[in-house]
Amino acid sequence: MELFFENLYQIQWQHIVMWIIGAVLIYIAVRKNMEPSLLLPIGFGTILVNIPFSGAVTQTINGIKEIGILDVLFDAGIANELFPLLLFIGIGAMIDFTPLLSNPKLMIFGAAAQFGIFFTLCIASWLGFDLKDAASIAVIGAADGPTSIFVANYFNTKYIGAIIIVAYSYMALVPIIQPFVIRFLTTEKERKIHMPYAQKNISKTAKIMFPIFITVICGLISPRSIALIGFLMFGNLIRECGVLGSLSETAQKVLANLVTIFLGITIASKMQAATFLTVQTLMILLLGLVAFIFDTAGGVCIAKFINIFLNKKINPMIGAAGISAFPMSARTVNKLGLEADNQNFLLMHSVAVNVSGQIASVVAGGLILKLFG
């Protein structure tokens, strides 16, 4: 009991704030069902590491350094990019590129939706962040958690905890953020544009060759992204080859879920009050929002620009699905289309753009590494 009161006396207001942040993340995960597989372990881990003298993280007591298990997991799974890459195998196994292969021209919107990354990079640098820190923050706009982790860790930024939390939090808030931006940039008439979908019969050979082709092309464009794009496409190859059904199912469910759990609670090791409760964290929160807004705007505006030259118009909302938040962004766009006209089904078009955004975000991350690494 004496030890209890001694530790109780060590609690500071910063610890309490972090407990509240952890509780909010758990609430969002459980009550709102927003990215629960990640936000719940992050929330619990945040409470775990902010208990005074927590044995979960490395600390020095009476001159003796005690290694915490979360720091061991961080070094083993995040510091060497293992967890993000394993997670990409699972994500790749979940993705069906058939809608994109049926209409490859939609890849342009996946590229356009990365505008927010480079815009935010300029803003973050202007605000005084070191160039590598600014680049790490900007990749939040990729709406791709593993890529954000990979880049932030590669640059060894001290803001990695805040960056990861902001990236995944905004991914969970895609159904709230994107509709506001889309409605602001489009007219009701544009939102009602119908786009008939006729899925082409894509051969098994094409589906197998696609991940191999993308890996080679992206590797030549951005060699630094080859690990990310390679693991993503390897996961998709497992799915499409047709002879590894059990492995594909394992990658989609067991592997993805297991890695996500470890990833979430390990990230929390960087959520300690001393390093997280800073002005810079608040700035990263705002910059992440800027990145998401301008990514969405980039895709929509490119679609509106292309429509100037087309007789058969594209619904500009599908450009917003070019961010990498798969499949939340595609579902959001489809929902907005149905709200404008209950017969306006945009799901397959937005899915095609969404999966192209997954590829484009990895390439953008690789270009950031090449430019500033």
Order of alpha helices (4+ residues) and beta strands (2+ residues): alpha-alpha-alpha-beta-beta-alpha-alpha-alpha-alpha-alpha-alpha-alpha-alpha-alpha-alpha-alpha-alpha-alpha-alpha-alpha-alpha-alpha-alpha
